[in-house]
Amino acid sequence: MGKIKVGLIGIGNCASAIVQGVLLSKKDPNKTKEILFTDIGGYKIEDIDFTLAIDVDVRKIGKDLGDAIFEGPNLFPKIVDDTKTGVKVIAGPVLDGVADHMRNIFMPHNKEVTMEEIVSAIKSSGTEVLVNMLPVGSEEATRFYAEAAIKAGVAFINGMPVFIASDPKGEWQEKFKKAGLPVLGDDVKGQFGATILHSSLTALMRERGLRINETYQLNIGGNTDFLNMKEEERLRSKRESKTSAVLNTLTNPKEILEKNRIRIGPSDWVPFLGNTKIAYIYVRATSFLGFPVELDVKLKVDDKSQYAAAMIDVIRLAKLALDNGLSGAIHEASAYYMKHPPKPVSSPYEARSLLEEFIRKYGKKSIS
């Protein structure tokens, strides 16, 4: 099947989990078998090769990607002995990728980096799939890299909540379609994170005939993601993304919104939690004859391993889209793996069905 040449934007904890997951799979695939799909259209985890790495932190720029993933403020543990990749991290434009209250945490460079330099780097590296993992709130920077992907002729995966694949005006989808390139997004759902659990529960309650009256999801964690999102303005798109994922499973979303009976999103930064994320999910519903049903759930996971498991699948789906000449927003892949896909679906079960059909249609091998 060949290799999948991948460029990473934002060498943080998510990148560390992805890089180490791929390297571990190359060493021993049995150690990465707890994945959603071991084989996607003939592509396995070990088929991923890293060809480009971009960051703004002076501690990471110039270092091998396999060393940069352990530089501060990253917290994800070292699980692979030899992480050398032969790919050096290059500087990207800062733009709005670093909030004012994060400048002492991310330590950005003060160089000017042009679009031409980034496009040239993408092309010369041989990258096929560009993955955006910038901090939440990086609206301008995300649009910059989406444009760079188009100019460089590569697939673009938007793993954070800026609406590119799900652009409400459809302008970005049209740009990628016109360029003959696939775009997947927006905002990756973890393998078994708060959003997938919450939306699965509300979808199940709906399918069992219950009417949702109110719900919340409160998340806390200790990494730089949660610290970054202490600024409510940067959190706006994240809250919208996570909220829409649950609203799409309800029969009465307009009523819930109008009555202000839904609240979803990161709630606080607790430093000692590190990459551990804790989610508190509450749902109150009405069952037959008007009797109440209440659900309270606490979920505790490593946030970044969850992200990596999903993104490693999405990378292989992007390559599958490239192989088959697909362009524009890839609905089937985005519906299953993204919180804010271009076309909402009413349940994770519907999304799974769409994804499996997509792999059967475009893959070289059966799903496994």
C-alpha positions as CSV (number, residue, x, y, z in Angstrom):
1,M,0.0,0.0,0.0
2,G,2.9,2.4,0.6
3,K,3.6,4.9,3.3
4,I,1.5,7.9,4.4
5,K,3.6,11.0,4.6
6,V,2.3,13.2,7.4
7,G,3.1,16.8,8.6
8,L,2.2,17.9,12.1
9,I,1.3,21.4,13.1
10,G,1.7,22.0,16.8
11,I,4.1,19.7,18.6
12,G,2.4,19.5,21.9
13,N,1.0,16.6,24.0
14,C,-1.3,15.4,21.2
15,A,1.7,15.2,18.8
16,S,3.7,13.3,21.4
17,A,1.0,10.7,21.8
18,I,0.6,10.3,18.0
19,V,4.3,10.1,17.3
20,Q,5.0,7.6,20.1
21,G,1.9,5.6,19.1
22,V,3.1,5.2,15.5
23,L,6.7,4.4,16.6
24,L,5.5,1.8,19.0
25,S,3.3,0.2,16.4
26,K,6.3,0.0,14.0
27,K,8.2,-1.7,16.7
28,D,5.5,-4.1,17.9
29,P,1.9,-3.8,16.4
30,N,0.6,-5.9,19.3
31,K,1.2,-3.0,21.6
32,T,-1.2,-0.7,19.7
33,K,-4.1,-3.1,19.1
34,E,-6.5,-1.1,21.3
35,I,-7.3,1.1,18.3
36,L,-10.7,1.7,16.6
37,F,-9.4,0.2,13.3
38,T,-6.2,-1.8,13.0
39,D,-6.6,-1.7,9.2
40,I,-8.3,1.1,7.2
41,G,-8.5,0.3,3.5
42,G,-5.2,-1.6,3.6
43,Y,-3.4,1.0,5.7
44,K,-2.1,0.2,9.2
45,I,-0.7,2.4,11.9
46,E,2.9,1.5,11.0
47,D,2.4,2.8,7.5
48,I,2.5,6.4,8.8
49,D,5.7,8.3,8.4
50,F,6.4,11.8,9.7
51,T,7.9,14.2,7.2
52,L,7.2,17.6,8.6
53,A,6.8,19.2,12.0
54,I,5.9,22.9,12.7
55,D,5.8,24.8,16.0
56,V,6.4,28.3,17.5
57,D,8.1,27.3,20.7
58,V,11.8,28.2,20.8
59,R,12.5,25.0,22.8
60,K,11.2,22.8,20.0
61,I,12.3,24.6,16.8
62,G,15.5,23.0,15.3
63,K,15.2,19.8,17.3
64,D,14.3,16.3,16.0
65,L,10.5,15.8,16.3
66,G,11.2,12.8,18.5
67,D,13.1,15.0,21.0
68,A,10.8,18.1,20.7
69,I,7.8,16.1,21.9
70,F,9.4,15.9,25.4
71,E,10.2,19.6,25.6
72,G,8.2,21.8,28.0
73,P,5.4,22.4,28.5
74,N,4.6,18.9,27.2
75,L,3.5,16.4,29.8
76,F,2.8,13.2,27.9
77,P,5.2,10.4,29.2
78,K,7.9,8.7,27.3
79,I,6.7,5.2,26.3
80,V,9.1,4.5,23.5
81,D,12.9,4.3,24.0
82,D,14.1,5.5,20.6
83,T,11.9,8.3,19.3
84,K,14.2,9.8,16.7
85,T,12.4,10.6,13.4
86,G,15.0,12.4,11.3
87,V,12.5,15.3,11.0
88,K,13.5,18.7,12.5
89,V,10.9,21.0,13.8
90,I,10.6,24.2,11.8
91,A,9.2,27.6,12.9
92,G,5.6,28.5,11.9
93,P,4.0,31.9,12.1
94,V,2.7,32.8,15.6
95,L,-0.3,34.8,14.5
96,D,-3.1,34.2,17.1
97,G,-1.8,30.8,18.0
98,V,-0.5,32.0,21.4
99,A,-2.8,33.8,23.8
100,D,-1.4,36.6,25.9
101,H,-1.7,34.6,29.1
102,M,0.2,31.7,27.5
103,R,3.3,33.5,26.2
104,N,5.4,32.5,29.2
105,I,4.2,28.9,28.8
106,F,4.6,28.4,25.1
107,M,7.7,30.7,24.6
108,P,7.1,31.8,21.0
109,H,9.8,32.9,18.7
110,N,9.8,36.5,17.2
111,K,10.6,35.7,13.6
112,E,8.5,36.5,10.6
113,V,7.4,33.3,8.8
114,T,5.7,33.7,5.4
115,M,3.1,31.7,3.6
116,E,5.7,31.0,0.8
117,E,8.2,29.5,3.3
118,I,5.5,27.2,4.8
119,V,4.2,26.1,1.4
120,S,7.8,25.4,0.2
121,A,8.5,23.4,3.4
122,I,5.4,21.3,2.8
123,K,6.2,20.6,-0.8
124,S,9.9,19.8,-0.3
125,S,9.1,17.4,2.6
126,G,6.9,15.3,0.4
127,T,4.0,15.6,2.9
128,E,0.7,14.3,1.7
129,V,-1.5,14.9,4.8
130,L,-1.2,18.0,7.0
131,V,-2.6,17.7,10.5
132,N,-3.6,20.9,12.5
133,M,-3.3,20.6,16.3
134,L,-2.9,24.3,17.3
135,P,-4.3,25.5,20.6
136,V,-8.0,26.3,20.9
137,G,-8.7,29.8,19.7
138,S,-6.1,29.9,16.9
139,E,-8.6,31.1,14.3
140,E,-6.3,33.1,12.1
141,A,-3.5,30.5,12.3
142,T,-5.8,27.7,11.4
143,R,-7.0,29.5,8.3
144,F,-3.4,30.2,7.4
145,Y,-2.5,26.5,7.4
146,A,-5.7,25.5,5.6
147,E,-4.7,27.9,2.8
148,A,-1.1,26.6,2.9
149,A,-2.4,23.0,2.5
150,I,-4.3,24.1,-0.6
151,K,-1.3,26.0,-2.1
152,A,0.9,23.0,-1.4
153,G,-1.6,20.4,-2.8
154,V,-2.0,18.3,0.3
155,A,-5.0,16.9,2.4
156,F,-5.8,18.9,5.5
157,I,-7.1,17.5,8.8
158,N,-8.4,20.1,11.2
159,G,-8.2,18.5,14.6
160,M,-9.3,21.6,16.6
161,P,-12.4,23.8,16.8
162,V,-12.1,26.3,14.0
163,F,-14.7,25.6,11.4
164,I,-13.0,24.8,8.1
165,A,-14.5,21.5,6.9
166,S,-17.7,22.6,8.6
167,D,-17.5,26.2,7.5
168,P,-21.2,27.4,7.7
169,K,-20.8,29.4,4.5
170,G,-19.2,26.5,2.7
171,E,-16.3,28.6,1.4
172,W,-13.5,26.4,2.7
173,Q,-15.2,23.2,1.5
174,E,-15.5,24.8,-2.0
175,K,-11.8,25.9,-1.9
176,F,-10.6,22.4,-1.2
177,K,-13.0,20.9,-3.8
178,K,-11.8,23.3,-6.4
179,A,-8.2,22.3,-5.6
180,G,-9.1,18.6,-5.8
181,L,-8.1,18.0,-2.2
182,P,-9.8,16.4,0.8
183,V,-10.4,18.3,4.1
184,L,-11.5,16.5,7.3
185,G,-12.7,18.2,10.4
186,D,-13.5,19.8,12.7
187,D,-12.3,19.1,16.3
188,V,-11.4,15.5,16.8
189,K,-13.4,13.4,19.3
190,G,-11.3,11.1,21.5
191,Q,-11.4,7.4,21.3
192,F,-13.6,7.2,24.4
193,G,-13.8,10.8,25.6
194,A,-16.5,13.0,27.1
195,T,-18.2,14.0,23.8
196,I,-18.6,10.5,22.4
197,L,-19.9,9.2,25.7
198,H,-22.3,12.1,26.2
199,S,-23.7,12.0,22.7
200,S,-24.0,8.2,22.8
201,L,-26.0,8.4,26.1
202,T,-28.4,11.1,24.8
203,A,-28.8,9.2,21.5
204,L,-29.6,6.0,23.3
205,M,-32.2,7.8,25.6
206,R,-33.8,9.3,22.5
207,E,-34.0,6.0,20.7
208,R,-35.6,4.5,23.9
209,G,-38.3,7.1,23.7
210,L,-37.1,9.5,26.4
211,R,-37.3,13.2,26.1
212,I,-34.3,15.2,27.3
213,N,-35.0,18.1,29.6
214,E,-31.6,19.3,30.5
215,T,-28.0,18.3,30.4
216,Y,-24.5,19.4,31.2
217,Q,-20.9,18.2,30.7
218,L,-18.2,19.8,32.9
219,N,-14.6,19.0,32.1
220,I,-11.4,19.6,34.1
221,G,-7.8,18.9,33.3
222,G,-4.3,20.0,34.1
223,N,-2.5,20.4,30.8
224,T,-1.9,23.5,28.7
225,D,-5.1,22.9,26.7
226,F,-7.2,23.6,29.8
227,L,-4.9,26.5,30.9
228,N,-5.3,28.0,27.4
229,M,-9.1,27.8,27.6
230,K,-9.2,29.7,30.8
231,E,-9.8,32.7,28.5
232,E,-13.4,32.4,27.7
233,E,-13.1,34.1,24.3
234,R,-10.7,31.5,23.0
235,L,-13.1,28.8,24.3
236,R,-16.1,30.0,22.3
237,S,-15.6,27.7,19.3
238,K,-14.8,24.7,21.5
239,R,-17.9,25.2,23.5
240,E,-20.0,25.4,20.3
241,S,-18.3,22.4,18.8
242,K,-18.9,20.2,21.9
243,T,-22.5,21.5,22.4
244,S,-23.5,20.8,18.8
245,A,-22.3,17.2,19.1
246,V,-24.9,16.6,21.8
247,L,-27.7,18.8,20.4
248,N,-27.6,16.8,17.2
249,T,-28.7,13.7,19.1
250,L,-31.8,15.4,20.6
251,T,-35.4,15.6,19.3
252,N,-35.8,19.1,20.9
253,P,-32.5,20.9,20.4
254,K,-34.2,24.3,19.8
255,E,-36.2,24.1,23.0
256,I,-33.2,23.1,25.1
257,L,-31.2,26.0,23.7
258,E,-34.0,28.6,24.1
259,K,-34.6,27.5,27.7
260,N,-30.8,27.5,28.4
261,R,-30.9,23.9,29.7
262,I,-27.6,22.8,28.2
263,R,-24.0,23.7,29.2
264,I,-21.0,21.8,27.8
265,G,-17.3,22.5,27.8
266,P,-14.1,22.8,29.7
267,S,-14.7,24.2,33.1
268,D,-11.4,24.6,35.0
269,W,-7.7,24.0,35.0
270,V,-6.4,21.8,37.8
271,P,-2.6,21.7,37.4
272,F,-1.9,18.5,39.3
273,L,-4.2,16.5,37.0
274,G,-1.7,16.8,34.1
275,N,-3.0,15.1,31.0
276,T,-5.8,13.4,32.9
277,K,-9.2,14.7,32.0
278,I,-12.2,14.3,34.2
279,A,-15.7,14.8,32.8
280,Y,-18.9,15.0,34.8
281,I,-22.0,14.3,32.7
282,Y,-25.6,14.9,33.8
283,V,-28.8,14.3,31.9
284,R,-32.4,14.7,33.1
285,A,-35.1,13.2,30.9
286,T,-38.8,12.2,31.0
287,S,-39.9,8.7,30.4
288,F,-43.4,7.0,30.0
289,L,-46.2,8.6,32.0
290,G,-44.1,11.6,32.9
291,F,-41.7,9.9,35.3
292,P,-38.2,11.4,35.5
293,V,-34.9,9.7,34.6
294,E,-31.7,11.1,35.9
295,L,-28.2,10.1,34.8
296,D,-24.9,11.2,36.5
297,V,-21.6,9.9,35.0
298,K,-18.0,10.5,35.9
299,L,-15.4,9.7,33.2
300,K,-11.6,9.8,33.9
301,V,-9.2,9.3,30.9
302,D,-5.8,10.3,29.6
303,D,-6.8,13.1,27.3
304,K,-4.0,12.7,24.8
305,S,-4.0,9.0,24.2
306,Q,-7.7,9.3,23.4
307,Y,-6.9,12.0,20.9
308,A,-4.1,10.1,19.3
309,A,-6.1,6.9,18.8
310,A,-8.8,8.9,16.8
311,M,-6.3,11.0,14.9
312,I,-4.3,8.0,13.7
313,D,-7.4,6.7,12.1
314,V,-8.3,10.0,10.6
315,I,-4.8,10.3,9.0
316,R,-5.3,6.9,7.3
317,L,-8.8,8.0,6.1
318,A,-7.3,11.2,4.6
319,K,-4.9,9.1,2.7
320,L,-7.7,6.8,1.5
321,A,-9.5,9.9,0.3
322,L,-6.4,11.1,-1.6
323,D,-5.9,7.7,-3.2
324,N,-9.4,7.8,-4.6
325,G,-9.3,11.4,-5.8
326,L,-11.9,12.6,-3.4
327,S,-12.1,16.3,-2.7
328,G,-13.9,18.8,-0.5
329,A,-15.2,17.9,2.9
330,I,-15.1,14.1,3.6
331,H,-18.4,13.7,5.3
332,E,-18.3,10.1,6.3
333,A,-14.9,10.2,8.1
334,S,-15.7,13.6,9.7
335,A,-19.1,12.5,11.0
336,Y,-17.6,9.7,13.0
337,Y,-14.4,11.3,14.3
338,M,-15.3,15.0,14.6
339,K,-17.3,16.9,17.1
340,H,-18.3,19.5,14.5
341,P,-18.6,17.7,11.1
342,P,-19.8,19.3,7.9
343,K,-23.0,17.3,8.0
344,P,-24.3,16.5,11.5
345,V,-25.6,13.0,12.3
346,S,-28.2,12.0,14.9
347,S,-26.2,9.4,16.7
348,P,-22.7,7.8,16.8
349,Y,-24.3,4.6,15.5
350,E,-25.4,6.3,12.3
351,A,-21.9,7.8,11.9
352,R,-20.3,4.4,12.4
353,S,-22.5,3.0,9.6
354,L,-21.5,5.8,7.2
355,L,-17.8,5.3,8.0
356,E,-17.9,1.5,7.5
357,E,-19.6,1.9,4.1
358,F,-17.0,4.5,3.1
359,I,-14.1,2.1,3.9
360,R,-15.8,-0.7,2.1
361,K,-16.3,1.5,-1.0
362,Y,-12.8,3.0,-1.1
363,G,-10.6,0.6,0.7
364,K,-8.4,-2.1,-0.7
365,K,-9.1,-4.5,2.2
366,S,-12.0,-5.3,4.4
367,I,-12.5,-3.5,7.7
368,S,-10.8,-4.8,10.8
